[in-house]
Amino acid sequence: IGWTQEPENRMYTERSLLKDFVPKDEKDAEGNFFAERILVHETVATSIARYAVSHPRTLVACVAPIADVRFLKGINGRIPRACRTLKPDVNIDDEATTTILLNPSAEETLSQSKFLRLEIGTAPKMLQYQTKVADYLWFSSMPKVNTLPRMMNGFF
């Protein structure tokens, strides 16, 4: 419960996680959707953490929907904490987890324009919590130039 009240996590919840909520009927509620997504994220992150902690010399890859990893707070954001919970002296931190979005669309990055949204938390009061959409964007073919608002890290 405390996790949801931290400003950075609240920003993620409001500006990413809950954006995918579409009620199935009049009884469906955001709270149920939130609980279901957190359960999925925690379950997958814990499974990955268990494997990573017991096989420290292996690379673990997880293929998940963009909505479950964008803005680094879904499955991917929970892995380091799950690893530390299982083995407190493990050296798996946020830098040990890499997120790659495959062929993301503007819609999948929650952009309200034709451009990909590259971060959330750009309002002056939220700058300290600013979070990128992913570590890398991977495209099967050259994306339209007008979908990228700018180069990331000087690479394309």
N, C-alpha and C positions, 0 to 999 in steps of 0.2 A: 504494500500500500504506500509506504514511504517513497518508493521509486517514482510513483506517478506525481508526487508533489514537488520533486526537484525541478527547477525551472527548465533545464535542458530536456528532461524527459517529458515534461508537460508540453513543451514546444513540439517535440517529436509526435506525441500522441495527438495533439490538436491539428498539426499541420501536415502530418503524413498518415499515421495509422488509421485514424477515424475518417479520413477522406475516402476510404474504400467502402465505408458502410453504406449499404443499400438495403433498406428494410424489405423483408420478404412478405410481410403482412403488417397489419396495424398493431399486433402484439410484439413485434420485433423491436428491440431496443439497442441503442449504442452500447450500453453496458454489457450486454450479452456478446456483442460482436467483439468488444475490447477484450473480454475475458477469454473468448475463443482464440483470438490472435495471440494473446500473451501465452496461453497454454501451448499453442503450436510452437511459438518461438522458443519457449523454455524447454520443451520436450526435444526439439531438434538440437538446440544448443547443448543441452545436457548429454545427449547421445554422442555428439561430436566431441565434447569435452572428455567423456569417458574413454573414447577411443584414443584421442590425442594424448591424454595423460598416461595411458597404459602402453602406447606405442610412440615414444617421444621422438624417434628418428624418422617418422613417416610424414608425408604430406597428406592432409585431409582436404578433399574437395567436396563441396555441397552445391548442388544445383537446386535453386529455389526461385519462385516467382519474384520479380522485381519488387513488388509491394512488400515482400517479407525481408528485404535487405536494403532498400533504399534509405538514404540518410543515416546509415551505419548504426541504427538502434534496434533493428529487428533481431533475427537469428544471429547475425554476425556480431552485433554489439553485446550479446549475452555470453558468447563463448569464453572470452577471457575471465569473466567473473565466475562462470561455471567451473572452469579449470582450476582457479584459485580455491574454490569451495571444496573441490575434490582432493586437491593437493596444494596446500598453502605455499609451499616453496617452489612451485612450478614457475618458470620464467615466460609464461605466455601472457602477453599484455595486448593492448589495443593495436599496437604496431605489428603484432604477429598475425593478425587477421587481415586479409586483403579482400576487398569487395570489387568485383567486376560486373558491370551491367552489360548484358549482351543485347545489342540492337535496341537500346531504349528509345521510346517515343516521347514526345513532349507531354502527352497525356500521362504516360507511366511515371514521369518525373513530377507530375502534378503541376505542370506549367499551364498557365491560362493563355498562353500565346503559342506561336509556332516554334519557339525556341525551347530547347531542353532547359529545365530548371537545374542549375548546378549546385545550389545550396539552399538551405532554409536558415532563418535567423538573421536576416539582413536589416531588420529594423534597428535603429540606434540602441534601444534598450535591450535588444537580444544579441548584439554583436558578439558578446563574450561566449555565447552558446552556439554561434554559427557552425553549421555542420554541412559538409559536402555531400552530394548525392551518392558518390562512390569513390573508390580510389582510382578506378579506371573505367572508361567507356570503351566497349569493343564493338566494332561494326563489321558485319560480314562483307559489306561493300562500302565504298566511300559515301558518307552521309551527305545530304544536301547541305551546302555551305550555310544556308540560312537557318538551319536547325541548331547550330552551335553559336551561342551568343559571344563566345570568345574561346581562345585556346586555353587549355588547362596545362599548367606547368610548362608552357612553351612547346609542347609536343602535339602532334596531330596524328 
